[in-house]
């Protein structure tokens, strides 16, 4: 087995996905802005028998993100699965009529520059393996834009378009690109939006390898 890199790894969804894939034999690269937090999560996973390492990078810094993924590859081996799922900042969610060009810099860096940098870094390794999975996790505004959350609505739409283009382009190479839409919040204990339930859904998408867009729950829930 090879490595899964989780961009935006934290104690909720990131930890659940790390456990889901780690129990299936994957080594785990945890990427987040805070080195101490990913190191602590990596230690917890190691105690559970999962090989895990933490790497610090801000997704809004493409060079730092690429460097973190290069370090992960050097430490753990080729990245077969890339999950891009950082949580957007609250200040990205401004009403559309109050949103200025400057207000869009952060969301675009977060949801477009970040995924592009990450994919470009891991793609040669996936091609070398002859297989790979790229998983994009987005909120409901990626599908239904919300006038009070203009930044994420616009940036998620761009990320969705990028993912669809990758899906259409890379499928013939054995590299599956998919998007999971999680409407509303991730809710512990929810039958479909609990972190562990979402992790199982993402594992299923990785295994089944069909279709681009998947929904964790109904959009109007």
Steps between C-alpha positions, in 0.01 A plus 500: 500500500609860453418838655198725543568871545225689683513874441329686783538212746338562837331313784169455315479386139876486447553270796209279397629464144851430630361217711281363219782486247768415756309190607499394137880514492568854379771712654364845583644846434317765703533854366381807687625847597586399856791258537428424865141401426583263215786353701260432787250337265779296339604379847144390578480308173840341556380367835214338310743322269469740204810646338444877501709815475411869528606774259432872537385720212248775434286407198505867396878468443540274193877464543469398865225252417703344220802477731296327771373242252851446367618438857211260556597303190863488611402375848210268419522413131279580199166669569225288349207688655476877544215645704454877489267601782615807696225689680436845345555810710192677634606827338458337157124498559396859437175613336532534126425874489767564766764289326785691337770369266740494794256283699532230234879467520487268802224269378664462158841429656334249733276316255681537167871568544521243780345208313692581182832507690419176681391312188801612298729378777350152540402427140842376382505246784150378417597462136804304611276266700254475213212585734378767736201670659441871554218584740364855530271566797276807475198655664159542343583842354710318241168393347249761616663844543386694806470881489630531858808285426631650180867414545453127548222487240727650234818317600332160549346534154848553355637204697211288373578595141867413549408166651259417218769582245745273681239224519441516126870523415661249736248217506666322210827488699347315794480815713152559640399853599184548704325762707300439819245769584423527872196728539504703820729403785677176581292369792630240747240228542319583175437181297655647184701805612683361800877506429524121504201469266656750259828311517321180399335687214837628379647150524209374290560770238867400487409136454204532263669755270196624310346842459637840591250657740365323806277625781536417868143609567207676337570862414192629682579319823 
